[in-house]
């Protein structure tokens, strides 16, 4: 597993994505690589946000016998440190732009629904993909 560092403010989400504020992780781990190594999953970062992608959307069914990757990360690494959903991390789903018979997703040019009410992360659905970035109000000069 690896930590991929991208030199871009905007990061593309794919499939189902766990989005974490890097500063929230750095309060508890000496660097992002330490967190990535302990969690043992591939991560993408621009040093402002950390993204983890998964092709499987977890079920809301509490009867599931095994936990998905994101639940493991959240339950074992985020929640025990006091990190909170929608404050320090969130989940978002990639939006397909073009659908059946050439239909276009009505979210084109808009924010991802899971993110539109969060003040620390911004997003946009474009023809090139779904992108997220740390909100300007959260950038420390």
C-alpha positions in Angstrom: 0.0 0.0 0.0 1.2 3.5 -0.7 0.7 7.2 0.0 0.4 9.1 -3.2 1.1 12.8 -2.9 -0.6 15.0 -5.6 0.6 18.6 -6.3 -2.9 19.9 -6.9 -5.4 21.8 -4.7 -8.3 19.8 -6.2 -8.4 16.0 -5.9 -10.6 13.7 -7.9 -12.9 11.3 -6.1 -13.5 7.9 -7.6 -16.2 5.4 -6.7 -16.9 5.7 -3.0 -14.5 8.0 -1.2 -13.5 8.6 2.4 -12.3 12.2 2.7 -10.3 13.2 5.8 -8.8 16.6 6.7 -5.1 16.1 6.9 -4.7 18.5 9.8 -7.0 16.3 11.9 -4.8 13.3 11.3 -1.6 15.3 12.0 -2.8 16.1 15.5 -2.3 12.4 16.3 0.3 11.0 13.9 3.7 12.5 13.3 3.1 12.5 9.5 0.6 11.2 6.9 2.9 8.3 6.0 2.8 7.0 9.6 -1.1 7.1 9.5 -1.1 5.4 6.1 1.3 2.6 7.2 -0.7 1.9 10.4 -4.0 1.9 8.5 -2.3 -0.3 5.7 -4.4 1.2 2.9 -3.6 3.2 -0.3 -4.2 6.9 0.2 -4.1 9.9 -2.0 -3.3 13.4 -0.5 -2.4 16.9 -1.4 -1.4 17.5 2.2 -4.7 19.3 2.9 -7.1 16.4 2.3 -6.6 12.6 2.4 -8.7 10.4 0.1 -9.3 6.7 0.2 -11.2 5.1 -2.6 -13.2 1.9 -2.6 -15.3 0.4 -5.4 -17.8 -1.1 -2.8 -20.4 1.1 -1.2 -21.0 -0.2 2.3 -24.5 -1.5 3.2 -26.6 0.2 5.8 -27.5 -3.3 6.9 -26.2 -3.8 10.5 -26.5 -7.6 10.1 -23.4 -7.7 7.8 -20.8 -10.2 9.1 -17.7 -8.3 7.8 -16.9 -4.7 8.0 -15.9 -2.7 4.9 -12.5 -1.0 4.6 -13.9 2.5 5.5 -15.7 1.2 8.6 -12.4 -0.3 9.8 -10.5 2.9 9.2 -13.2 5.0 10.9 -13.8 2.7 13.8 -10.1 1.8 14.4 -8.2 5.0 13.6 -10.6 8.0 13.5 -13.3 7.7 16.1 -10.8 6.5 18.9 -8.9 9.8 18.4 -12.1 11.8 18.7 -12.5 12.6 15.0 -16.1 13.3 14.0 -18.0 12.6 10.8 -18.7 15.8 8.8 -16.3 17.7 11.0 -13.0 15.9 10.4 -14.0 13.4 7.7 -16.9 12.6 5.4 -17.9 10.1 2.8 -18.9 10.9 -0.8 -19.9 9.0 -3.9 -18.6 9.7 -7.4 -21.3 10.9 -9.8 -21.5 9.5 -13.3 -21.8 12.4 -15.7 -23.4 10.8 -18.7 -26.1 8.2 -18.4 -28.5 6.2 -20.6 -29.3 7.5 -24.0 -27.0 10.5 -23.6 -28.7 11.9 -20.5 -26.6 14.2 -18.4 -26.5 14.1 -14.6 -28.4 17.1 -13.1 -25.5 17.6 -10.7 -23.2 18.7 -13.5 -21.6 22.0 -12.4 -22.9 21.6 -8.8 -21.6 20.4 -5.5 -21.7 16.7 -4.4 -24.8 16.3 -2.2 -22.9 14.7 0.6 -20.6 17.8 0.8 -22.8 20.8 0.0 -23.5 21.6 3.7 -20.0 21.1 5.0 -17.9 24.2 5.6 -14.4 22.7 5.5 -14.5 21.0 2.1 -15.8 22.1 -1.3 -16.7 20.1 -4.4 -17.8 20.2 -8.0 -19.1 17.8 -10.5 -17.6 18.5 -13.9 -17.4 16.7 -17.2 -13.8 15.7 -16.2 -14.9 14.1 -12.9 -15.9 14.9 -9.4 -13.4 17.1 -7.5 -13.0 18.0 -3.8 -10.7 20.6 -2.1 -10.2 22.2 1.3 -12.5 25.2 1.6 -10.8 28.6 1.4 -12.1 29.3 4.9 -10.0 26.5 6.3 -6.7 27.5 4.7 -4.3 28.9 7.3 -1.9 31.6 6.0 
